[in-house]
Amino acid sequence: MGLLGLPALLFALITWQVVARGPLLRLDSRLSSALVHPDRFSELLSDLGNAQVAVPVLVLVLACVARRGRATGTDRWWLPPTAAAVLMALVPAIVVPLKDWTARPGTPVVPPAVGYFPSGHTATAAIAYGSATLLLLPWLTSAAARRTAVAVCAALVLGVSYGLVRRGYHWPLDVVASWCLATVLLTSLRLLLSRSTRRRSSGTPSSRTGPS
């Protein structure tokens, strides 16, 4: 349960510092100043966190996994894609109110505005690519394929995170907070999928196979 409790605690700590304008923000500002260097590459990386890019990737995986599960007669084949879709829908429902409540200003390189905490692009990328990876892993037959899927997911999320900070679209703490939030949500999804898998493997009757 450490993957639930620790990131949740860290998220609460960062949020408190943002709302209270605590000393952690001074360190965040100095780190941002050292890292910001707007360029085209960082902008392209940050675009991978756009909903128009990340969500269609997840939708494609949802459709493939649902089709494969139904075709193979998997019991409750609809549960993993449905759970991942609900999780993706939760992202704006959680992030938008937090942005309004914290009202954090942006970095000096973006137009004056508030609502930058937490990073919606980071959360979108982490949940979309992370959920897609969790859904695909049970269908990948080799350890090398599974490692590759996880590595690609990590590279995409880290690339988006780097691009957002490098371009100056977000403070580093905005991104770290979204990592924490995404870790809690993805761990919850993983636990749900694991319970579903254990239930199937323990002999739960399938609508196609009948009693085991």
Contacts in CASP RR format, 6 or more apart in sequence:
PFRMAT RR
TARGET T0000
AUTHOR 0000-0000-0000
METHOD contacts of the structure
MODEL  1
MGLLGLPALLFALITWQVVARGPLLRLDSRLSSALVHPDRFSELLSDLGN
AQVAVPVLVLVLACVARRGRATGTDRWWLPPTAAAVLMALVPAIVVPLKD
WTARPGTPVVPPAVGYFPSGHTATAAIAYGSATLLLLPWLTSAAARRTAV
AVCAALVLGVSYGLVRRGYHWPLDVVASWCLATVLLTSLRLLLSRSTRRR
SSGTPSSRTGPS
3 183 0 8 1.000
3 184 0 8 1.000
3 187 0 8 1.000
4 184 0 8 1.000
4 187 0 8 1.000
4 188 0 8 1.000
5 184 0 8 1.000
7 179 0 8 1.000
7 180 0 8 1.000
7 181 0 8 1.000
7 183 0 8 1.000
7 184 0 8 1.000
7 187 0 8 1.000
8 180 0 8 1.000
8 184 0 8 1.000
10 176 0 8 1.000
10 180 0 8 1.000
11 177 0 8 1.000
11 180 0 8 1.000
11 181 0 8 1.000
11 184 0 8 1.000
14 24 0 8 1.000
14 173 0 8 1.000
14 176 0 8 1.000
14 177 0 8 1.000
14 180 0 8 1.000
15 98 0 8 1.000
15 102 0 8 1.000
15 117 0 8 1.000
15 118 0 8 1.000
15 177 0 8 1.000
17 23 0 8 1.000
17 24 0 8 1.000
17 25 0 8 1.000
17 173 0 8 1.000
18 25 0 8 1.000
18 102 0 8 1.000
18 104 0 8 1.000
18 117 0 8 1.000
18 173 0 8 1.000
18 177 0 8 1.000
19 101 0 8 1.000
19 102 0 8 1.000
24 173 0 8 1.000
25 173 0 8 1.000
28 171 0 8 1.000
28 172 0 8 1.000
28 173 0 8 1.000
29 171 0 8 1.000
31 172 0 8 1.000
32 107 0 8 1.000
32 165 0 8 1.000
32 168 0 8 1.000
32 171 0 8 1.000
32 172 0 8 1.000
35 165 0 8 1.000
35 166 0 8 1.000
35 172 0 8 1.000
36 107 0 8 1.000
36 109 0 8 1.000
36 165 0 8 1.000
36 166 0 8 1.000
36 167 0 8 1.000
36 168 0 8 1.000
37 166 0 8 1.000
38 109 0 8 1.000
38 166 0 8 1.000
38 167 0 8 1.000
38 168 0 8 1.000
39 166 0 8 1.000
39 167 0 8 1.000
42 162 0 8 1.000
42 163 0 8 1.000
42 164 0 8 1.000
42 166 0 8 1.000
42 167 0 8 1.000
43 163 0 8 1.000
43 167 0 8 1.000
45 159 0 8 1.000
45 160 0 8 1.000
45 162 0 8 1.000
45 163 0 8 1.000
45 164 0 8 1.000
45 166 0 8 1.000
46 121 0 8 1.000
46 160 0 8 1.000
46 163 0 8 1.000
46 164 0 8 1.000
46 167 0 8 1.000
46 169 0 8 1.000
47 53 0 8 1.000
48 54 0 8 1.000
48 125 0 8 1.000
48 156 0 8 1.000
48 159 0 8 1.000
48 160 0 8 1.000
49 121 0 8 1.000
49 122 0 8 1.000
49 124 0 8 1.000
49 125 0 8 1.000
49 128 0 8 1.000
49 160 0 8 1.000
50 121 0 8 1.000
50 124 0 8 1.000
51 124 0 8 1.000
54 124 0 8 1.000
54 125 0 8 1.000
54 128 0 8 1.000
54 129 0 8 1.000
55 88 0 8 1.000
55 124 0 8 1.000
55 128 0 8 1.000
57 128 0 8 1.000
57 129 0 8 1.000
57 132 0 8 1.000
58 84 0 8 1.000
58 85 0 8 1.000
58 88 0 8 1.000
58 127 0 8 1.000
58 128 0 8 1.000
58 129 0 8 1.000
58 131 0 8 1.000
58 132 0 8 1.000
61 131 0 8 1.000
61 132 0 8 1.000
61 135 0 8 1.000
61 136 0 8 1.000
62 81 0 8 1.000
62 84 0 8 1.000
62 85 0 8 1.000
62 132 0 8 1.000
62 135 0 8 1.000
63 81 0 8 1.000
65 80 0 8 1.000
65 81 0 8 1.000
65 135 0 8 1.000
65 136 0 8 1.000
65 139 0 8 1.000
66 77 0 8 1.000
66 78 0 8 1.000
66 81 0 8 1.000
68 139 0 8 1.000
69 77 0 8 1.000
70 77 0 8 1.000
70 78 0 8 1.000
73 206 0 8 1.000
73 208 0 8 1.000
73 209 0 8 1.000
74 200 0 8 1.000
74 206 0 8 1.000
75 199 0 8 1.000
75 200 0 8 1.000
75 204 0 8 1.000
75 205 0 8 1.000
75 206 0 8 1.000
75 207 0 8 1.000
75 209 0 8 1.000
76 196 0 8 1.000
76 200 0 8 1.000
79 192 0 8 1.000
79 193 0 8 1.000
79 196 0 8 1.000
80 134 0 8 1.000
80 135 0 8 1.000
80 193 0 8 1.000
80 196 0 8 1.000
81 135 0 8 1.000
83 189 0 8 1.000
83 192 0 8 1.000
83 193 0 8 1.000
84 131 0 8 1.000
84 132 0 8 1.000
84 134 0 8 1.000
84 135 0 8 1.000
84 189 0 8 1.000
87 127 0 8 1.000
87 131 0 8 1.000
87 185 0 8 1.000
87 186 0 8 1.000
87 188 0 8 1.000
87 189 0 8 1.000
88 127 0 8 1.000
88 128 0 8 1.000
88 131 0 8 1.000
90 185 0 8 1.000
91 120 0 8 1.000
91 123 0 8 1.000
91 124 0 8 1.000
91 127 0 8 1.000
91 185 0 8 1.000
94 123 0 8 1.000
94 181 0 8 1.000
95 118 0 8 1.000
95 120 0 8 1.000
95 123 0 8 1.000
95 178 0 8 1.000
95 181 0 8 1.000
98 117 0 8 1.000
98 118 0 8 1.000
99 115 0 8 1.000
99 116 0 8 1.000
99 117 0 8 1.000
99 118 0 8 1.000
99 120 0 8 1.000
100 115 0 8 1.000
102 115 0 8 1.000
102 117 0 8 1.000
103 114 0 8 1.000
103 115 0 8 1.000
104 114 0 8 1.000
104 115 0 8 1.000
104 116 0 8 1.000
104 117 0 8 1.000
104 171 0 8 1.000
104 174 0 8 1.000
105 112 0 8 1.000
105 113 0 8 1.000
105 114 0 8 1.000
105 115 0 8 1.000
105 116 0 8 1.000
106 112 0 8 1.000
106 113 0 8 1.000
106 114 0 8 1.000
106 115 0 8 1.000
106 116 0 8 1.000
106 170 0 8 1.000
106 171 0 8 1.000
107 116 0 8 1.000
107 168 0 8 1.000
107 169 0 8 1.000
107 170 0 8 1.000
107 171 0 8 1.000
109 167 0 8 1.000
109 168 0 8 1.000
110 168 0 8 1.000
110 169 0 8 1.000
116 170 0 8 1.000
116 171 0 8 1.000
116 174 0 8 1.000
117 171 0 8 1.000
117 173 0 8 1.000
117 174 0 8 1.000
117 177 0 8 1.000
118 174 0 8 1.000
118 175 0 8 1.000
118 177 0 8 1.000
118 178 0 8 1.000
118 181 0 8 1.000
119 161 0 8 1.000
119 164 0 8 1.000
119 170 0 8 1.000
119 174 0 8 1.000
119 175 0 8 1.000
119 177 0 8 1.000
119 178 0 8 1.000
120 178 0 8 1.000
121 160 0 8 1.000
121 164 0 8 1.000
121 169 0 8 1.000
121 170 0 8 1.000
122 157 0 8 1.000
122 160 0 8 1.000
122 161 0 8 1.000
122 164 0 8 1.000
122 170 0 8 1.000
122 174 0 8 1.000
122 175 0 8 1.000
122 178 0 8 1.000
122 179 0 8 1.000
122 182 0 8 1.000
123 178 0 8 1.000
123 181 0 8 1.000
123 182 0 8 1.000
125 156 0 8 1.000
125 157 0 8 1.000
125 160 0 8 1.000
125 161 0 8 1.000
126 157 0 8 1.000
126 178 0 8 1.000
126 179 0 8 1.000
126 182 0 8 1.000
126 186 0 8 1.000
127 182 0 8 1.000
127 185 0 8 1.000
127 186 0 8 1.000
129 152 0 8 1.000
129 153 0 8 1.000
129 156 0 8 1.000
129 157 0 8 1.000
130 153 0 8 1.000
130 157 0 8 1.000
130 182 0 8 1.000
130 186 0 8 1.000
131 186 0 8 1.000
131 189 0 8 1.000
132 153 0 8 1.000
133 149 0 8 1.000
133 150 0 8 1.000
133 152 0 8 1.000
133 153 0 8 1.000
134 186 0 8 1.000
134 189 0 8 1.000
134 190 0 8 1.000
134 193 0 8 1.000
135 193 0 8 1.000
136 149 0 8 1.000
137 146 0 8 1.000
137 149 0 8 1.000
137 150 0 8 1.000
138 193 0 8 1.000
138 197 0 8 1.000
140 146 0 8 1.000
140 149 0 8 1.000
157 179 0 8 1.000
157 182 0 8 1.000
161 175 0 8 1.000
161 179 0 8 1.000
163 169 0 8 1.000
164 170 0 8 1.000
164 174 0 8 1.000
164 175 0 8 1.000
165 171 0 8 1.000
165 172 0 8 1.000
165 175 0 8 1.000
200 206 0 8 1.000
203 212 0 8 1.000
204 212 0 8 1.000
205 211 0 8 1.000
205 212 0 8 1.000
206 212 0 8 1.000
END
